[in-house]
Amino acid sequence: MNATRAARPATGEQKVLATYECDEGTRQLVGQRIDGRVALSDIPAGDHGTVYLIERHVPCKRELDGLVADYLALAVHLGRPPLRGDWILDR
């Protein structure tokens, strides 16, 4: 076995868990298994834009569902990706 190949993490296919619209256009929340753990990311639906890592080690399906629901609710409230660095919540 090639040592380089053994050092690479085993990754599964990305699965779109949700889609939302915001000031940047259409974005998707995707889950992907990496070395047996699930990572959750916010990615642009098109070819351009910033990718945000929401959580890299989601321990269970229930927590994944909760993260997706909370993130989507905040995205709708803000009208933009919640992890974008230029935001301040208005009260």
C-alpha positions as CSV (number, residue, x, y, z in Angstrom):
1,M,0.0,0.0,0.0
2,N,1.2,3.5,-0.8
3,A,2.0,5.5,2.4
4,T,0.5,8.7,0.8
5,R,-2.8,6.9,0.1
6,A,-3.0,5.6,3.7
7,A,-2.5,9.1,5.1
8,R,-5.5,10.6,3.3
9,P,-8.8,10.6,5.1
10,A,-11.6,8.4,3.8
11,T,-14.3,10.8,2.5
12,G,-17.9,10.1,1.4
13,E,-20.0,11.9,-1.1
14,Q,-21.4,15.3,-0.1
15,K,-25.1,15.2,0.6
16,V,-27.3,18.4,0.3
17,L,-29.3,18.6,3.5
18,A,-30.9,22.0,2.9
19,T,-31.0,24.9,0.6
20,Y,-31.6,28.6,1.3
21,E,-31.7,32.0,-0.4
22,C,-29.8,35.0,0.9
23,D,-28.1,38.2,-0.3
24,E,-25.4,36.0,-1.9
25,G,-27.9,33.9,-3.9
26,T,-28.7,30.3,-3.4
27,R,-26.6,28.4,-0.8
28,Q,-26.6,24.8,0.4
29,L,-26.0,23.1,3.7
30,V,-24.1,19.9,2.9
31,G,-23.0,17.0,5.1
32,Q,-20.0,14.8,4.3
33,R,-18.5,11.9,6.2
34,I,-14.7,12.3,6.7
35,D,-12.8,9.5,8.5
36,G,-16.1,8.2,10.0
37,R,-17.2,11.6,11.3
38,V,-19.8,14.0,9.7
39,A,-18.8,17.6,8.7
40,L,-21.5,20.2,8.0
41,S,-20.7,23.1,5.6
42,D,-22.5,26.0,4.1
43,I,-21.5,26.3,0.4
44,P,-22.6,28.4,-2.6
45,A,-24.9,26.5,-5.0
46,G,-22.9,27.9,-7.9
47,D,-19.2,28.0,-8.7
48,H,-18.3,31.2,-6.9
49,G,-18.5,32.2,-3.2
50,T,-17.1,31.4,0.2
51,V,-17.4,28.0,1.9
52,Y,-18.2,28.0,5.6
53,L,-17.4,25.1,7.8
54,I,-20.3,25.0,10.4
55,E,-19.1,21.9,12.4
56,R,-16.5,19.3,11.6
57,H,-17.4,16.6,14.0
58,V,-21.2,16.2,14.4
59,P,-21.7,13.3,16.8
60,C,-25.2,12.1,15.9
61,K,-28.1,12.5,13.5
62,R,-30.2,14.3,16.1
63,E,-27.5,17.0,16.6
64,L,-27.1,17.3,12.8
65,D,-30.8,17.9,12.4
66,G,-30.7,20.5,15.1
67,L,-27.7,22.3,13.7
68,V,-29.3,22.5,10.2
69,A,-32.6,23.8,11.6
70,D,-31.0,26.4,13.8
71,Y,-28.6,27.5,11.0
72,L,-31.4,27.9,8.5
73,A,-33.6,29.9,10.9
74,L,-30.7,32.3,11.5
75,A,-29.9,32.6,7.8
76,V,-33.5,33.5,7.1
77,H,-33.5,36.0,10.0
78,L,-30.2,37.6,8.8
79,G,-30.8,37.3,5.0
80,R,-27.1,36.2,4.6
81,P,-24.9,33.3,5.6
82,P,-24.7,33.4,9.5
83,L,-21.0,32.7,9.5
84,R,-20.0,35.6,7.3
85,G,-17.6,37.7,9.4
86,D,-19.2,41.2,8.7
87,W,-22.4,40.9,10.7
88,I,-23.9,42.4,13.8
89,L,-27.4,41.3,15.0
90,D,-29.9,44.2,15.1
91,R,-32.1,44.2,18.2
